[in-house]
Amino acid sequence: MINYTVISDRDNKKRRKLVYNEFYKIGIEEPNFTDAIMATRMNDKEVYAHTIANTFLSKGEVGCALSHKKVYEEFLRTNENSIAIFEDDIKFSDECTIETIKKIMGIVNHMTRPAVVVLQKSIYHHKKLHNVKDNLFIYSARNLFCTHGYIINRAGAESILKVQSPIRFEIDAFKFYYWLGALDLFCLNEDLVIQDEAQVSNIKAERHEVYNRTALKNKAYKELYTELPCKQKVQAQLKRLSKVLYKPFESLEY
């Protein structure tokens, strides 16, 4: 059995039923759940006690970050080397099997640096590094988005917890982790897990409510950047430059 969990609102029976249906497809009849922290049902003072001052984040985004941090903390109390984390609005592709996830986890377990592998394609893919099976490969990446299905190792969980305590930006702000040298990013050349677009999320809509959101986000990043040693600052700038140079070539075509 793989080491995994599904972050889910325990009171949302509809979502949990969908999770059962999806996991049944890959041979799991009783999925493991981590109860999501529903910050939208909490008062502002309680929610924003977990963030930096003057945050741009919505309550939903803080709840998402707290939920993933909760998983990392519980994971680090085990002896496992990695964990697969899913959200409750996922769909498995026909290519996704427990055996395939196990093979990817086996590769992640041998990564010594902090690492995360999203179980999907990305326009930010870079170099082909590992063959999982047949025509399924793991690629390095310059950036990633979304956290609906990914595998993270112990060093990666520790690293994100360090960056996000207190919470500074969205939990899926992978480019910042990458630039700071806190996390190596990887993706696949095929989608094993996709987000079910039929499931409504209010988080995306909330992201546009703060008028100076981008400026506040960049400020949160720069506060961490200024603390880096000179060598790491140079590396961060080179990574940002690389992202800019390759932007015209970003595509899901591999």
TORKOL-4160 file (C-alpha; in steps of 0.2 Angstrom, whole numbers, padded with zeros to 4 digits, m for minus):
254
<pt num="1" X="0000" Y="0000" Z="0000"/>
<pt num="2" X="0006" Y="0018" Z="m0004"/>
<pt num="3" X="0008" Y="0031" Z="0010"/>
<pt num="4" X="m0005" Y="0044" Z="0006"/>
<pt num="5" X="m0019" Y="0054" Z="0012"/>
<pt num="6" X="m0034" Y="0064" Z="0005"/>
<pt num="7" X="m0037" Y="0082" Z="0012"/>
<pt num="8" X="m0056" Y="0084" Z="0013"/>
<pt num="9" X="m0070" Y="0093" Z="0022"/>
<pt num="10" X="m0077" Y="0080" Z="0034"/>
<pt num="11" X="m0094" Y="0088" Z="0033"/>
<pt num="12" X="m0095" Y="0088" Z="0014"/>
<pt num="13" X="m0103" Y="0071" Z="0010"/>
<pt num="14" X="m0104" Y="0074" Z="m0008"/>
<pt num="15" X="m0085" Y="0077" Z="m0010"/>
<pt num="16" X="m0081" Y="0062" Z="0000"/>
<pt num="17" X="m0092" Y="0051" Z="m0010"/>
<pt num="18" X="m0083" Y="0057" Z="m0026"/>
<pt num="19" X="m0066" Y="0053" Z="m0017"/>
<pt num="20" X="m0073" Y="0035" Z="m0014"/>
<pt num="21" X="m0078" Y="0033" Z="m0032"/>
<pt num="22" X="m0061" Y="0039" Z="m0038"/>
<pt num="23" X="m0050" Y="0028" Z="m0027"/>
<pt num="24" X="m0061" Y="0013" Z="m0030"/>
<pt num="25" X="m0055" Y="0015" Z="m0048"/>
<pt num="26" X="m0037" Y="0011" Z="m0043"/>
<pt num="27" X="m0041" Y="m0002" Z="m0031"/>
<pt num="28" X="m0043" Y="0007" Z="m0014"/>
<pt num="29" X="m0060" Y="0004" Z="m0006"/>
<pt num="30" X="m0057" Y="0014" Z="0010"/>
<pt num="31" X="m0047" Y="0030" Z="0007"/>
<pt num="32" X="m0037" Y="0038" Z="0021"/>
<pt num="33" X="m0043" Y="0056" Z="0025"/>
<pt num="34" X="m0036" Y="0071" Z="0033"/>
<pt num="35" X="m0049" Y="0083" Z="0039"/>
<pt num="36" X="m0047" Y="0099" Z="0030"/>
<pt num="37" X="m0045" Y="0115" Z="0041"/>
<pt num="38" X="m0060" Y="0125" Z="0036"/>
<pt num="39" X="m0054" Y="0143" Z="0039"/>
<pt num="40" X="m0070" Y="0151" Z="0031"/>
<pt num="41" X="m0079" Y="0145" Z="0046"/>
<pt num="42" X="m0067" Y="0152" Z="0058"/>
<pt num="43" X="m0066" Y="0170" Z="0064"/>
<pt num="44" X="m0053" Y="0182" Z="0056"/>
<pt num="45" X="m0042" Y="0184" Z="0072"/>
<pt num="46" X="m0041" Y="0165" Z="0073"/>
<pt num="47" X="m0037" Y="0163" Z="0055"/>
<pt num="48" X="m0024" Y="0177" Z="0053"/>
<pt num="49" X="m0015" Y="0173" Z="0068"/>
<pt num="50" X="m0006" Y="0160" Z="0057"/>
<pt num="51" X="0000" Y="0172" Z="0044"/>
<pt num="52" X="0012" Y="0187" Z="0042"/>
<pt num="53" X="0005" Y="0204" Z="0045"/>
<pt num="54" X="m0004" Y="0213" Z="0031"/>
<pt num="55" X="m0006" Y="0197" Z="0021"/>
<pt num="56" X="m0015" Y="0196" Z="0004"/>
<pt num="57" X="m0022" Y="0179" Z="0007"/>
<pt num="58" X="m0040" Y="0175" Z="0009"/>
<pt num="59" X="m0047" Y="0164" Z="0023"/>
<pt num="60" X="m0049" Y="0150" Z="0010"/>
<pt num="61" X="m0031" Y="0151" Z="0005"/>
<pt num="62" X="m0025" Y="0151" Z="0023"/>
<pt num="63" X="m0036" Y="0136" Z="0027"/>
<pt num="64" X="m0029" Y="0127" Z="0012"/>
<pt num="65" X="m0011" Y="0131" Z="0018"/>
<pt num="66" X="m0015" Y="0125" Z="0036"/>
<pt num="67" X="m0023" Y="0109" Z="0029"/>
<pt num="68" X="m0007" Y="0105" Z="0019"/>
<pt num="69" X="0004" Y="0110" Z="0034"/>
<pt num="70" X="m0006" Y="0098" Z="0045"/>
<pt num="71" X="m0002" Y="0084" Z="0033"/>
<pt num="72" X="0016" Y="0088" Z="0033"/>
<pt num="73" X="0017" Y="0089" Z="0052"/>
<pt num="74" X="0008" Y="0072" Z="0054"/>
<pt num="75" X="0019" Y="0064" Z="0040"/>
<pt num="76" X="0035" Y="0070" Z="0049"/>
<pt num="77" X="0030" Y="0061" Z="0065"/>
<pt num="78" X="0030" Y="0044" Z="0055"/>
<pt num="79" X="0045" Y="0034" Z="0048"/>
<pt num="80" X="0039" Y="0036" Z="0030"/>
<pt num="81" X="0051" Y="0044" Z="0017"/>
<pt num="82" X="0038" Y="0051" Z="0007"/>
<pt num="83" X="0019" Y="0054" Z="0006"/>
<pt num="84" X="0006" Y="0056" Z="m0009"/>
<pt num="85" X="m0006" Y="0070" Z="m0005"/>
<pt num="86" X="m0023" Y="0072" Z="m0014"/>
<pt num="87" X="m0037" Y="0085" Z="m0012"/>
<pt num="88" X="m0055" Y="0080" Z="m0013"/>
<pt num="89" X="m0058" Y="0087" Z="m0031"/>
<pt num="90" X="m0047" Y="0075" Z="m0041"/>
<pt num="91" X="m0050" Y="0063" Z="m0055"/>
<pt num="92" X="m0038" Y="0049" Z="m0059"/>
<pt num="93" X="m0033" Y="0046" Z="m0077"/>
<pt num="94" X="m0034" Y="0029" Z="m0085"/>
<pt num="95" X="m0015" Y="0028" Z="m0083"/>
<pt num="96" X="m0015" Y="0030" Z="m0065"/>
<pt num="97" X="m0012" Y="0014" Z="m0054"/>
<pt num="98" X="m0006" Y="0011" Z="m0037"/>
<pt num="99" X="0009" Y="0002" Z="m0044"/>
<pt num="100" X="0013" Y="0018" Z="m0054"/>
<pt num="101" X="0012" Y="0029" Z="m0039"/>
<pt num="102" X="0023" Y="0017" Z="m0029"/>
<pt num="103" X="0036" Y="0018" Z="m0043"/>
<pt num="104" X="0036" Y="0037" Z="m0042"/>
<pt num="105" X="0037" Y="0036" Z="m0023"/>
<pt num="106" X="0052" Y="0025" Z="m0024"/>
<pt num="107" X="0061" Y="0037" Z="m0035"/>
<pt num="108" X="0056" Y="0052" Z="m0023"/>
<pt num="109" X="0063" Y="0041" Z="m0008"/>
<pt num="110" X="0080" Y="0042" Z="m0016"/>
<pt num="111" X="0080" Y="0061" Z="m0018"/>
<pt num="112" X="0091" Y="0068" Z="m0005"/>
<pt num="113" X="0086" Y="0086" Z="m0008"/>
<pt num="114" X="0069" Y="0093" Z="m0003"/>
<pt num="115" X="0058" Y="0088" Z="m0018"/>
<pt num="116" X="0040" Y="0087" Z="m0024"/>
<pt num="117" X="0033" Y="0078" Z="m0039"/>
<pt num="118" X="0016" Y="0084" Z="m0046"/>
<pt num="119" X="0007" Y="0069" Z="m0053"/>
<pt num="120" X="0003" Y="0078" Z="m0069"/>
<pt num="121" X="0010" Y="0087" Z="m0084"/>
<pt num="122" X="0016" Y="0105" Z="m0083"/>
<pt num="123" X="0021" Y="0119" Z="m0095"/>
<pt num="124" X="0036" Y="0122" Z="m0085"/>
<pt num="125" X="0044" Y="0105" Z="m0088"/>
<pt num="126" X="0063" Y="0106" Z="m0091"/>
<pt num="127" X="0074" Y="0090" Z="m0092"/>
<pt num="128" X="0069" Y="0072" Z="m0093"/>
<pt num="129" X="0077" Y="0063" Z="m0078"/>
<pt num="130" X="0069" Y="0047" Z="m0073"/>
<pt num="131" X="0059" Y="0033" Z="m0082"/>
<pt num="132" X="0044" Y="0027" Z="m0072"/>
<pt num="133" X="0038" Y="0015" Z="m0085"/>
<pt num="134" X="0035" Y="0013" Z="m0103"/>
<pt num="135" X="0033" Y="0031" Z="m0109"/>
<pt num="136" X="0030" Y="0039" Z="m0092"/>
<pt num="137" X="0045" Y="0050" Z="m0086"/>
<pt num="138" X="0049" Y="0062" Z="m0072"/>
<pt num="139" X="0055" Y="0079" Z="m0078"/>
<pt num="140" X="0063" Y="0093" Z="m0068"/>
<pt num="141" X="0052" Y="0109" Z="m0068"/>
<pt num="142" X="0055" Y="0128" Z="m0066"/>
<pt num="143" X="0038" Y="0131" Z="m0058"/>
<pt num="144" X="0022" Y="0122" Z="m0053"/>
<pt num="145" X="0004" Y="0126" Z="m0049"/>
<pt num="146" X="m0009" Y="0117" Z="m0039"/>
<pt num="147" X="m0009" Y="0104" Z="m0025"/>
<pt num="148" X="m0023" Y="0092" Z="m0030"/>
<pt num="149" X="m0011" Y="0077" Z="m0032"/>
<pt num="150" X="0008" Y="0077" Z="m0028"/>
<pt num="151" X="0022" Y="0067" Z="m0019"/>
<pt num="152" X="0033" Y="0076" Z="m0007"/>
<pt num="153" X="0048" Y="0069" Z="0003"/>
<pt num="154" X="0053" Y="0072" Z="0021"/>
<pt num="155" X="0065" Y="0086" Z="0017"/>
<pt num="156" X="0052" Y="0094" Z="0006"/>
<pt num="157" X="0039" Y="0094" Z="0020"/>
<pt num="158" X="0052" Y="0101" Z="0032"/>
<pt num="159" X="0057" Y="0115" Z="0020"/>
<pt num="160" X="0040" Y="0121" Z="0016"/>
<pt num="161" X="0035" Y="0121" Z="0034"/>
<pt num="162" X="0050" Y="0132" Z="0038"/>
<pt num="163" X="0046" Y="0144" Z="0024"/>
<pt num="164" X="0027" Y="0145" Z="0028"/>
<pt num="165" X="0029" Y="0147" Z="0047"/>
<pt num="166" X="0020" Y="0159" Z="0048"/>
<pt num="167" X="0011" Y="0158" Z="0032"/>
<pt num="168" X="0018" Y="0170" Z="0019"/>
<pt num="169" X="0009" Y="0165" Z="0003"/>
<pt num="170" X="m0001" Y="0151" Z="m0005"/>
<pt num="171" X="0004" Y="0134" Z="m0001"/>
<pt num="172" X="0006" Y="0131" Z="m0020"/>
<pt num="173" X="0018" Y="0146" Z="m0023"/>
<pt num="174" X="0031" Y="0133" Z="m0029"/>
<pt num="175" X="0041" Y="0146" Z="m0039"/>
<pt num="176" X="0046" Y="0155" Z="m0023"/>
<pt num="177" X="0051" Y="0138" Z="m0014"/>
<pt num="178" X="0061" Y="0135" Z="m0030"/>
<pt num="179" X="0069" Y="0152" Z="m0031"/>
<pt num="180" X="0074" Y="0152" Z="m0013"/>
<pt num="181" X="0082" Y="0135" Z="m0015"/>
<pt num="182" X="0070" Y="0127" Z="m0003"/>
<pt num="183" X="0063" Y="0114" Z="m0015"/>
<pt num="184" X="0067" Y="0105" Z="m0031"/>
<pt num="185" X="0052" Y="0104" Z="m0043"/>
<pt num="186" X="0047" Y="0089" Z="m0054"/>
<pt num="187" X="0032" Y="0085" Z="m0065"/>
<pt num="188" X="0027" Y="0071" Z="m0077"/>
<pt num="189" X="0024" Y="0070" Z="m0095"/>
<pt num="190" X="0007" Y="0062" Z="m0093"/>
<pt num="191" X="m0007" Y="0067" Z="m0081"/>
<pt num="192" X="m0011" Y="0054" Z="m0068"/>
<pt num="193" X="m0021" Y="0065" Z="m0058"/>
<pt num="194" X="m0032" Y="0080" Z="m0064"/>
<pt num="195" X="m0043" Y="0093" Z="m0055"/>
<pt num="196" X="m0062" Y="0089" Z="m0057"/>
<pt num="197" X="m0067" Y="0106" Z="m0065"/>
<pt num="198" X="m0085" Y="0102" Z="m0060"/>
<pt num="199" X="m0081" Y="0104" Z="m0042"/>
<pt num="200" X="m0083" Y="0123" Z="m0038"/>
<pt num="201" X="m0069" Y="0131" Z="m0028"/>
<pt num="202" X="m0071" Y="0149" Z="m0020"/>
<pt num="203" X="m0052" Y="0151" Z="m0018"/>
<pt num="204" X="m0049" Y="0157" Z="m0036"/>
<pt num="205" X="m0062" Y="0170" Z="m0035"/>
<pt num="206" X="m0056" Y="0176" Z="m0018"/>
<pt num="207" X="m0038" Y="0179" Z="m0025"/>
<pt num="208" X="m0043" Y="0195" Z="m0034"/>
<pt num="209" X="m0051" Y="0204" Z="m0019"/>
<pt num="210" X="m0035" Y="0212" Z="m0013"/>
<pt num="211" X="m0031" Y="0226" Z="m0025"/>
<pt num="212" X="m0012" Y="0226" Z="m0022"/>
<pt num="213" X="m0011" Y="0207" Z="m0021"/>
<pt num="214" X="0004" Y="0205" Z="m0032"/>
<pt num="215" X="0014" Y="0218" Z="m0023"/>
<pt num="216" X="0011" Y="0211" Z="m0006"/>
<pt num="217" X="0016" Y="0193" Z="m0013"/>
<pt num="218" X="0032" Y="0199" Z="m0020"/>
<pt num="219" X="0036" Y="0209" Z="m0003"/>
<pt num="220" X="0033" Y="0192" Z="0006"/>
<pt num="221" X="0045" Y="0184" Z="m0005"/>
<pt num="222" X="0058" Y="0198" Z="m0005"/>
<pt num="223" X="0059" Y="0197" Z="0014"/>
<pt num="224" X="0065" Y="0179" Z="0013"/>
<pt num="225" X="0076" Y="0183" Z="m0002"/>
<pt num="226" X="0086" Y="0196" Z="0008"/>
<pt num="227" X="0090" Y="0184" Z="0021"/>
<pt num="228" X="0099" Y="0172" Z="0009"/>
<pt num="229" X="0118" Y="0171" Z="0008"/>
<pt num="230" X="0125" Y="0180" Z="m0007"/>
<pt num="231" X="0128" Y="0164" Z="m0017"/>
<pt num="232" X="0110" Y="0158" Z="m0015"/>
<pt num="233" X="0104" Y="0176" Z="m0020"/>
<pt num="234" X="0114" Y="0174" Z="m0036"/>
<pt num="235" X="0106" Y="0157" Z="m0039"/>
<pt num="236" X="0089" Y="0163" Z="m0036"/>
<pt num="237" X="0091" Y="0177" Z="m0049"/>
<pt num="238" X="0098" Y="0165" Z="m0061"/>
<pt num="239" X="0082" Y="0154" Z="m0059"/>
<pt num="240" X="0071" Y="0169" Z="m0061"/>
<pt num="241" X="0080" Y="0174" Z="m0077"/>
<pt num="242" X="0079" Y="0156" Z="m0084"/>
<pt num="243" X="0060" Y="0157" Z="m0081"/>
<pt num="244" X="0059" Y="0173" Z="m0091"/>
<pt num="245" X="0070" Y="0167" Z="m0105"/>
<pt num="246" X="0060" Y="0151" Z="m0107"/>
<pt num="247" X="0042" Y="0159" Z="m0106"/>
<pt num="248" X="0040" Y="0160" Z="m0125"/>
<pt num="249" X="0043" Y="0141" Z="m0126"/>
<pt num="250" X="0031" Y="0136" Z="m0112"/>
<pt num="251" X="0019" Y="0122" Z="m0118"/>
<pt num="252" X="0011" Y="0105" Z="m0113"/>
<pt num="253" X="0020" Y="0098" Z="m0128"/>
<pt num="254" X="0035" Y="0088" Z="m0123"/>
